[in-house]
Amino acid sequence: MPTEKTTIPTRDGSCPAQVMTPSGAGPWPAVILYADAGGIRPVVTEMAQRLAEAGYVVLLPDLFHRHGPYGPLVPKEVFKGDWRAILGPLMATTGNDKAAEDTEAFLACLDARGDVAGRKVGAVGFCMGGGMTLAAAATYPERFAAAISFHGGNLATDAPTSPHRLVAGLKAEVYVAAADNDGSYPPAMAERLEKSLADAGVRFSAETYTGAAHGWMLPDFPVYDEAAAERGWAAMLALFGRTLPA
């Protein structure tokens, strides 16, 4: 699977990124992958490659570019100790608002490529990246056809940067996949987000994966659930296949 390393100029400095493409001749539709708080590491790269194999140009930016060099982190080791002490300094350098701001540069990167089909792109985010995906799609509504959050946390809070505050601008079709064992996205919060989406007239579907825990999609997480992950992949590819340009 062809993989390119690149550097994307953003308002706050240079963002390392990878671009994965399918084999053969393009153009192909594009997807931006917003990673979890574990950052860029082999498993996330492999997930981007799998998505590329399904027929997409996949942009995988390092959302922690403001922090500087780190890791790669191994989640199973991180969660054995004080994970907040390890991940906190990284997470403090970004957020929904900063990721949405960076998306201007991510889109420009895709626009400069000759192998991307059309201007409408998709976005998928995991954990921390779930909220970023919704924020990015709402900030650039004319550019996103689909936005997917897998086990995203804090999607509807009282914070000024909470994604549910932005959904009035969404034009993308949204899929929110939640775990039923996730303190960062309890049922009351899910209800709040879904009401916001419905009130805004956003096309969306929301599912709770029974028996899954926060992080179930990520193969290097202790709570990885292969059956639930494959269900998630099927839902993701179905939405992208239905909404993105051929």
N, C-alpha and C positions, 0 to 999 in steps of 0.2 A: 504494500500500500504506500504510494508516494507521500512523503512527509517533508514539509519545508519548515525551516526555522526562520523567523523574521522578527523585526523589531518595529513596533507601531508607535509613532509619535503621538502622545496625548497632551492634554493641557498641563498635566502634572509630571511630564517626563516620558521616558521611553518604556514601553510595555513589551517584554518578551512574549512571543506567541509562536504557535505552531499552526500550520495549515495542512490538513490532510485532504487528499483528493482520491476519487475512485481511479481505478486503472482504466486505460482506454481514452477515448476521445470525448471531450465535453461538448458544450457546457452543461453544468449541473446546477441544481438549486443549492443554496447555501444555508448553513445553520451555524449559529454562534453557541458554543457550549460554555456556560457559566459554572465553574467548578465549585466544590464544597470547601469548607474551611481547612481541609487538609492540603489544599493547594495543588500545584502541578507535580505529578508523580507518575510512575509507570502505569498504574491502573487507570488513571484518568486519561492518559494518552491512549491506552488500549481501547477505552470506551469511545473516544473520538474516532479512532481508526475503524472501529466496528460500524459506527454511523456512516463514515465515508464509504465503507464497503457496501452499504445499502444504497449508495448513489448520490451522496451529498458532498459538497465542498464544506469542510468543517473547520471553523476558526476556533482555536483554543487559546485564549489570552490568559496571561498570568495576572489575576486580579489583585495580587499582592505586590505589584510592581513598585508601589510607593515605599514599600518596606525595604527593598533590597534583597540580596541573596538569602536563601533559607533552604533547609532540607536537602533532598526530598524527605518528607515525613512518612512514617509508617504508622497508620492509624491504630493498629492493634497494639503497638508499643506506646503510642501517645496516650491512649485511653487507660493504660495500666497505672499511670501516675497522675500528676496534676495537669490535666489537659488544658485547663484554662490558662495556666502560666505559660504554656507553650503556644497555644493558638491565639490567646488574647492579644498579644502585641501585633500579630499579623492581621487579625480581624479589625483592630483599631485603625488600620490604615485605609480601610475601604468601607463600603456600605452601599445601600440601595442607590443613594443619590450619586455617589462617586462612580459606581459601576454604570449608571445610566449616562453620566457625563462621558465616561470612557467610550461608551457605545458609539458616540459620534465618530470617533477615530476608528473603531472596529468596522463600522459600515463603510467608511472611506477606504479602508484596506480592501474590503471585498469589492467595492466599486472599481478599484484600480485593476482588478484581475480580469483577464479575458476569458476565463473558464467558468464564470458564474452566470447562470441563466436568470434573467430578469432582475428586478430591483427588490422584490418582496423576498424576505428571508424568514427563517424560523429561528427560534431560540429555545434552549432547554437548560434548566438549572437544577442543581442538586443541593439539598440542605441550604446553606447560606446562599447559593446561587439561585435557588427558587424564587426568592423575593427579588433578586436582581433581574431575573428574567422578566418578571411582571413589570418592574419599574422601567426597564429598558424599552419594552414593547409599548408601554403607555407614553413614554417620552418621545418616541419616534413612531407614532401610530401608522403613518403612511408606508413605513418600511417593513413592518412585521406582519406576516400572515398567520403565524402560529406561535404560541408561547406556552411552554410546559414547565411545571414545577413538580419535582419529585421530592417528597419529604421536606419541603420548604418550611422553615420555622418563622414565627413572628410575622405572619403575613397580614395580620389585621390587629394592630396594637394602637396605643395612644401616641406613639412616637410620630413626629412630623414627617418622617421619611417612610412611614408604613405604606406598603404597596397598595393596600385597599383604598387609600386616599387618592390614588392616581387613576383608578380604573375608568373614570368617566371618559378618558381619552383613548381607551383601548379600541382598536379595530381588529386586532388579531383574534383568532379563535383560541380559547384558553382551555388547558387541561390541568387540573390540580389533583395530584395523587398524594394522599396522606396515609400515614400509619395510624393504626388505632392505639399504638403504644408510643406516644410522642408528646412529652410535656411542653415542647416548644410550639405545638399546634393543637391545642385541646379542642373539643367539639364546639365550645362557645365561640372560639376564634374562627373556626371553619364556618360556622353559621354567619358570623359577621362579614367575612370575606364574600361568601356566596351571596348574601343579601346585597352587598355593594355591587357585585358583578351583575346580578339580576336587575337591580334598580337602574344600572347604567345601560342596560340592553346589550351586554356583551354576550356573545355566543360562548358558552362554556360548559364543561362537564367536570364534575368533581367526584372522586371516588375515595373511599377509605379501604385500605388493604388490610383485611382482618388477619390478625396474627403477626403483622409486620411491625418492625420498630424503626425509629428514626435512623436512616442510613441504609435501608435494606437493599437499595439498588447498587451499592458500591462493593465490589468483590473483596476489597481489602479491609472492610469494616467487620468488627466482631459479630454484628447482627445481620450480615449479608444473608439474604433469603433468595436462593436461586430461582425457585418457582415463581415467587412474587416479582423478582427482577425480570424474568422472561415475559411475564404478563405486562410489566411496565414497558419493556422494549416493544412489544407488539402494539400497545396503545400509542406509543411515540411514533413509530413508523407509519401507523395508519393515519394519524393526524397530519404528519408532514406530507405523506403521499397524497392526501386529499386537498391540501391547501397550498402547497408550494408549486411553482411553475415547473413544467417538465423540461 
